[in-house]
Amino acid sequence: MHVISGWVNSSLRQRFFMNWHWLWFALLCGPGTLPAQATYQETCLTRHPANDRYASYAPDGRSIIFESDRSGTWDIYQMDIDGNNVRQLTQDTANNRQPSWHPDGRSVLFESDRSGHSILYWFSLDSDVVEKAVQVAVPGGDMHFGRVSPDGGSIVFTLQVDTAVFHLYLYRISDRSLRLLTIGNYRYAYANWSPDGSSLTFHARHETGNLYDEVYTLNLDTGRWKRCTNVSGHSFCPAWSADGTQIAYVQSMAESRPEIFIMRRNGKKKQQITHNSDGDTLPSWSPDGRHLLITGFRGANNFEICRIELP
C-alpha cells in the first residue's frame, strides 16, 4: 500500500504498486445515469523519469507543492504553476511525503519516517526549519494524510494501526487535544476540510465489510455522517472545491483504471472528468475553482502531475 515506503523502480514493483494504489488510496458514482462524456484539456506539468505525485496549489494559487522520488528517496518539492522553477524543499535520507499547505501559505505540513515511523512535521518556507506538528502522544501507528483546517487551528490526519485498520483523528493546536473521529476496525482515510471548516470529506470501508472504499462527509458540529457514493468498486481520495459546493474524487470499477469524477457536496450530479487509459488519482482544486491538479500514470511507467482545465 502506498503509505508504506520503500518502493523501488523496477517495472514489476512499479506495476504492483500502481494497481494496489488504484484500488484503495495513492498513495488507494452513485445511482443514476452519468452525463455524456465531456473533453477537458489536460496539461502535464512535470516530465521527469521519476514519480511526481500528490500536488496542491498554494492558498494564493501562485505555486504548487508535490512529492517526488527523483532524489532517490521521497522528498517535498515546490514549483511554479506552469511546472517551471522546481525547488527541492526537504533534503535528507528519510522519506518525506504527502505535503499540504498551511492556510497562510508560509509553511507546509508533511509526513516523514525520519524517526523510524511516520509522523507529521511542519516545513517553514521562510526559514527551511522542520519541526514536529503534533505535540502530544498519539496511539500506536503511523500518521498519514495530514490536513490543516482553514483557520489554521486544527489538523486532521489518518492513523494507520495495521494493514486493515485506519482511523481519523483531529488535533487542536492551541490546547494540544486529540479527538478520535471514527470507531471500529475499518479503514477510514484521507480526510479533507470543507472551506468553512465545519465538515470533512474522506473515504471509508465501514459499510462495505472493509472490502472497498466509499466517499463520506462528516459534519464536525452535529456529528452527522453522509454517504456520497455507492458503487461496486472503489471511490476514494475526495477533495472539496474552494466554494464548498462540489467534491472531486477518484472512482475505480472492476476491469477499469481509476478516473476523476466531480459531484455536488450532497453526492448528486456525478460527472466523469478524465478518460485516460492509464488512470488518474489524487485530485486537488485550484483556489479559483478553474483547475484540478491530478496525479496521472504517464510516460515510461511513472506518475506525473497534470492540470485539468474545468469549464
Long-range contacts (C-beta under 8 A, 24 or more apart in sequence): 1-25, 1-28, 1-163, 2-26, 2-27, 2-28, 3-27, 3-118, 3-142, 3-144, 3-160, 5-74, 5-95, 5-97, 5-113, 5-118, 7-69, 11-301, 14-301, 14-302, 15-301, 18-279, 18-297, 21-281, 22-234, 22-252, 22-257, 22-258, 22-279, 22-281, 23-212, 23-234, 23-252, 24-187, 24-212, 24-213, 24-234, 24-236, 25-189, 25-190, 25-236, 25-237, 25-281, 25-282, 26-53, 26-54, 26-237, 26-281, 26-282, 26-295, 27-53, 27-54, 27-97, 27-98, 27-282, 28-189, 28-203, 28-213, 28-234, 28-236, 28-237, 29-229, 29-231, 29-235, 29-251, 29-261, 29-263, 29-270, 29-272, 30-228, 30-229, 30-230, 30-231, 30-263, 30-267, 30-268, 30-270, 31-230, 32-268, 32-270, 34-270, 34-271, 34-272, 35-271, 35-272, 37-272, 37-275, 38-271, 38-273, 38-311, 39-275, 40-273, 40-274, 40-308, 40-309, 40-310, 40-311, 41-308, 41-309, 42-274, 42-276, 42-296, 42-306, 42-307, 42-308, 42-309, 43-306, 43-307, 43-309, 44-83, 44-296, 44-298, 44-304, 44-305, 44-306, 45-79, 45-81, 45-82, 45-83, 45-293, 45-304, 45-305, 45-306, 45-307, 46-79, 46-83, 46-86, 46-304, 46-305, 47-83, 47-299, 47-304, 48-302, 48-304, 49-299, 49-300, 49-302, 50-302, 51-302, 51-303, 52-77, 52-295, 52-302, 52-303, 52-304, 52-305, 53-282, 53-295, 53-303, 53-305, 54-97, 54-98, 54-99, 54-282, 54-295, 55-282, 55-284, 55-293, 55-294, 55-295, 55-305, 56-99, 56-100, 56-101, 56-284, 56-293, 57-81, 57-101, 57-284, 57-285, 57-286, 57-287, 57-291, 57-293, 58-101, 58-105, 59-101, 59-103, 59-104, 59-105, 59-287, 60-105, 60-287, 61-286, 61-287, 61-288, 64-293, 64-305, 65-89, 65-99, 65-100, 65-101, 65-108, 66-99, 66-305, 67-96, 67-97, 67-98, 67-99, 67-110, 76-108, 76-110, 76-123, 78-125, 83-305, 89-123, 89-125, 89-128, 90-123, 90-130, 96-121, 98-144, 98-145, 98-146, 99-123, 100-146, 100-147, 100-148, 101-148, 102-148, 102-152, 103-148, 103-149, 103-150, 103-151, 103-152, 104-152, 109-133, 109-146, 109-147, 109-148, 109-155, 110-146, 111-143, 111-144, 111-145, 111-146, 113-142, 117-142, 118-142, 118-143, 118-144, 118-160, 119-143, 120-146, 120-155, 120-157, 134-171, 134-178, 135-176, 136-171, 136-176, 136-177, 136-178, 138-169, 138-178, 141-167, 144-189, 145-189, 145-190, 145-191, 147-191, 147-192, 147-193, 148-193, 149-193, 149-197, 150-193, 150-195, 150-196, 150-197, 151-197, 154-197, 156-181, 156-191, 156-193, 156-200, 157-191, 158-188, 158-189, 158-190, 158-191, 164-210, 168-200, 168-202, 170-220, 181-218, 182-206, 185-210, 186-210, 187-213, 189-236, 190-236, 190-237, 190-238, 192-238, 192-239, 192-240, 193-240, 194-240, 194-244, 194-265, 195-240, 195-241, 195-242, 195-243, 195-244, 196-244, 201-228, 201-238, 201-239, 201-240, 201-247, 202-238, 203-234, 203-235, 203-236, 203-237, 203-238, 203-249, 215-247, 215-249, 215-267, 217-247, 217-265, 226-266, 226-267, 227-267, 228-263, 228-265, 228-266, 228-267, 229-263, 229-267, 229-270, 234-258, 235-261, 237-281, 237-282, 237-283, 239-283, 239-284, 239-285, 240-265, 240-285, 241-285, 241-289, 242-285, 242-286, 242-287, 242-288, 242-289, 243-289, 248-273, 248-283, 248-284, 248-285, 248-292, 249-283, 250-280, 250-281, 250-282, 250-283, 252-279, 257-297, 260-292, 260-294, 260-308, 273-308, 273-310, 274-308, 280-306
